[in-house]
């Protein structure tokens, strides 16, 4: 999702204030490159071992592995 799309979605649902950091493909290499997760970790000061990646694609899971972040896959979305 683009930053514009993410910002719109969060605003429509009134939940933007719940997020400390927002990372999108607009400013990072494509998944599974770990840049998005690494940026989120750096911005929040959270260690990889204390974070979790929740994703709906195999690319999300591979990104988590590349960043050293535990991952949980959901069974809806783009991939099985």
Beta strands, then each sheet from edge to edge (+ up, - down):
strand 1: 52-55
strand 2: 70-73
sheet 1: 1+ 2+
end
